[in-house]
Amino acid sequence: MQITASNVGKLALLGVMTLFISMKAVSDESGHKHGHSEHHKEKSPDTKHGHHDNHAHHDSVVGEPASEAEANRTVAIAMMDTMRFDLPENFEVDHGEIITFEVTNKGKVAHEFSIGSSSEQSKHREMMREMPHMKHGDGGSAITVEPGKTKKLTWKFMGANEVEFACNIPGHYEAGMKSKGTIRQN
C-alpha cells in the first residue's frame, strides 16, 4: 500500500475503531451496564435513547453555559477523524469572557466537544467509557456533533486558570483529540 494522507487517515480511524471495540468488549464483560440516568438522576431528567440533556450541568470550575446572545466573540472549530481539533494550542480567554464555539465535524464518525478542567474531563471520560453511545444535547459543557454537522456551544469562562477542550468518546482523547487553554485573570 502506498502511504498517502488518505491512507494514514484511514489507518488512524481503523486504529481508533479497534480500540473502541476493545474497550466496549471489556466494559460489557465487566458488567457495567448502567444507563446514564443512574449516574446523574438529579442532574439530567432526559436521558432516554442515550441522549444527555446538559441543561443542568452548571458546576464546572472553569465556567458555565451562557446564551449565544451574550457572546463576546465566535470561534469556529473543525473536528477531524485524525483525532484533532483545529483549535490553537494554549488558546487564551479572559475571565468573564463569553464565547460561542461553532463546531463542525468534518469527519465520518461522531465527535464530542467538551469544556472543563483536566479533572472534570477525566471524570467525563470515565463516564463515557461506561456509556460509549451516549450523545450530548445542547446547553451544557459538552456537545456531540454527528459527521458533516455543525453545532454551537456558548460558554462563560470563569474560575480556574487552565481549561481543557476534549473529545471524550472512548479512544478519541487518547488519540490526541484535546487542547489546553488559559483563562487570563483580570
C-alpha positions as CSV (number, residue, x, y, z in Angstrom):
1,M,0.0,0.0,0.0
2,Q,1.3,3.4,-0.9
3,I,1.5,5.8,2.0
4,T,-0.7,8.8,1.4
5,A,-2.5,11.3,3.6
6,S,-5.8,9.5,2.9
7,N,-4.3,6.1,3.8
8,V,-2.9,7.5,7.1
9,G,-6.3,8.9,8.0
10,K,-7.9,5.6,7.2
11,L,-5.4,3.7,9.3
12,A,-5.8,6.1,12.2
13,L,-9.6,5.7,12.1
14,L,-9.2,1.9,11.9
15,G,-7.0,2.0,15.0
16,V,-9.4,4.1,16.9
17,M,-12.3,1.9,15.9
18,T,-10.4,-1.2,17.0
19,L,-9.6,0.5,20.4
20,F,-13.3,1.5,20.8
21,I,-14.5,-2.1,20.1
22,S,-11.9,-3.5,22.5
23,M,-13.0,-1.0,25.2
24,K,-16.6,-1.9,24.6
25,A,-15.9,-5.6,25.0
26,V,-14.1,-5.1,28.2
27,S,-16.8,-2.8,29.5
28,D,-19.5,-5.4,28.6
29,E,-17.5,-8.2,30.2
30,S,-17.0,-6.3,33.5
31,G,-20.8,-6.0,34.0
32,H,-21.0,-2.2,33.6
33,K,-24.5,-1.9,32.1
34,H,-25.5,1.3,33.8
35,G,-27.6,3.9,31.9
36,H,-26.6,7.5,32.1
37,S,-29.6,8.3,34.3
38,E,-28.3,6.0,37.0
39,H,-25.2,8.3,37.4
40,H,-27.0,11.7,37.1
41,K,-30.6,11.3,38.1
42,E,-30.6,14.6,40.0
43,K,-28.9,16.5,37.1
44,S,-30.3,15.0,33.9
45,P,-34.0,14.3,33.7
46,D,-34.0,13.5,30.0
47,T,-31.6,10.6,29.3
48,K,-33.8,8.4,27.1
49,H,-32.3,7.0,24.0
50,G,-28.8,7.6,25.3
51,H,-29.1,11.3,24.9
52,H,-27.8,13.5,27.7
53,D,-29.5,16.8,28.4
54,N,-26.8,19.1,29.6
55,H,-29.1,21.9,30.8
56,A,-28.5,21.1,34.5
57,H,-24.7,20.8,34.3
58,H,-23.5,24.2,35.5
59,D,-21.0,23.1,38.1
60,S,-17.7,23.5,36.3
61,V,-14.6,25.1,37.9
62,V,-13.9,26.8,34.5
63,G,-17.2,28.5,33.9
64,E,-20.8,27.9,32.9
65,P,-23.0,27.7,29.8
66,A,-24.2,31.0,28.5
67,S,-26.6,32.5,26.0
68,E,-25.4,32.9,22.4
69,A,-26.8,36.4,22.5
70,E,-24.3,37.3,25.3
71,A,-21.2,36.1,23.4
72,N,-18.3,38.5,23.0
73,R,-17.0,36.5,20.0
74,T,-17.4,33.4,18.0
75,V,-14.7,30.8,17.4
76,A,-15.1,28.3,14.6
77,I,-13.6,24.8,15.3
78,A,-13.3,21.9,12.9
79,M,-13.2,18.3,14.3
80,M,-11.5,15.7,12.1
81,D,-11.1,11.9,12.1
82,T,-7.3,12.4,12.5
83,M,-8.4,13.0,16.2
84,R,-7.6,16.7,16.2
85,F,-9.5,20.0,16.8
86,D,-8.2,22.9,14.8
87,L,-8.3,25.0,18.0
88,P,-4.8,26.5,18.6
89,E,-2.8,25.0,21.5
90,N,-2.7,27.3,24.5
91,F,-5.9,29.1,23.5
92,E,-6.4,32.1,25.7
93,V,-9.6,33.7,27.0
94,D,-10.3,36.4,29.5
95,H,-12.0,35.7,32.9
96,G,-15.7,36.5,32.3
97,E,-15.4,36.3,28.5
98,I,-18.3,34.6,26.7
99,I,-17.5,32.7,23.6
100,T,-19.8,30.8,21.2
101,F,-17.9,27.8,19.7
102,E,-19.2,26.9,16.3
103,V,-18.1,23.3,16.0
104,T,-18.1,21.5,12.7
105,N,-17.5,17.7,12.4
106,K,-15.5,17.3,9.1
107,G,-15.1,13.6,9.7
108,K,-17.1,10.4,9.2
109,V,-17.6,9.4,12.9
110,A,-19.3,11.3,15.7
111,H,-17.1,13.6,17.9
112,E,-17.6,15.5,21.1
113,F,-16.6,19.0,22.1
114,S,-16.3,19.3,25.8
115,I,-15.1,22.2,28.0
116,G,-13.8,21.6,31.6
117,S,-10.8,21.3,33.9
118,S,-8.4,18.4,33.4
119,S,-10.0,16.6,36.3
120,E,-13.6,17.2,35.0
121,Q,-12.5,15.9,31.6
122,S,-11.0,12.8,33.3
123,K,-14.3,12.1,35.1
124,H,-16.2,12.7,31.9
125,R,-14.0,10.2,30.0
126,E,-14.7,7.5,32.7
127,M,-18.5,8.1,32.3
128,M,-18.1,7.9,28.5
129,R,-16.3,4.5,28.8
130,E,-19.2,3.2,30.8
131,M,-21.7,4.6,28.3
132,P,-19.9,4.9,24.9
133,H,-23.0,5.5,22.9
134,M,-24.2,8.5,24.9
135,K,-25.0,11.7,23.0
136,H,-24.8,15.2,24.5
137,G,-27.6,17.6,23.9
138,D,-27.4,21.4,23.7
139,G,-26.9,23.8,26.6
140,G,-24.2,22.3,28.8
141,S,-20.4,21.8,28.8
142,A,-20.4,19.2,26.0
143,I,-22.0,18.6,22.7
144,T,-21.9,15.6,20.4
145,V,-21.6,16.5,16.7
146,E,-22.5,14.0,14.1
147,P,-20.5,13.7,10.8
148,G,-21.0,16.6,8.5
149,K,-23.0,18.6,11.0
150,T,-22.3,21.9,12.9
151,K,-23.4,22.7,16.5
152,K,-22.8,25.6,18.8
153,L,-21.8,25.7,22.4
154,T,-21.7,29.0,24.2
155,W,-19.6,29.3,27.4
156,K,-18.7,31.9,30.0
157,F,-15.2,31.4,31.2
158,M,-14.6,31.8,35.0
159,G,-12.6,30.4,37.8
160,A,-9.6,28.1,37.3
161,N,-6.6,29.3,35.2
162,E,-6.4,26.2,33.0
163,V,-9.2,24.9,30.8
164,E,-9.2,21.7,28.6
165,F,-11.2,21.1,25.4
166,A,-11.6,17.5,24.7
167,C,-13.5,14.7,22.8
168,N,-14.2,12.1,25.4
169,I,-15.7,9.5,23.1
170,P,-13.7,6.3,24.0
171,G,-10.3,6.4,22.3
172,H,-10.5,9.9,20.9
173,Y,-8.9,11.8,23.7
174,E,-6.2,9.1,24.0
175,A,-5.5,9.5,20.3
176,G,-4.9,13.3,20.7
177,M,-8.3,14.9,20.4
178,K,-7.7,17.5,23.1
179,S,-6.4,21.1,23.6
180,K,-5.4,23.2,26.6
181,G,-6.3,26.8,27.2
182,T,-5.7,29.5,29.7
183,I,-8.2,31.8,31.4
184,R,-6.5,35.1,32.0
185,Q,-7.4,36.6,35.3
186,N,-8.2,40.4,35.1
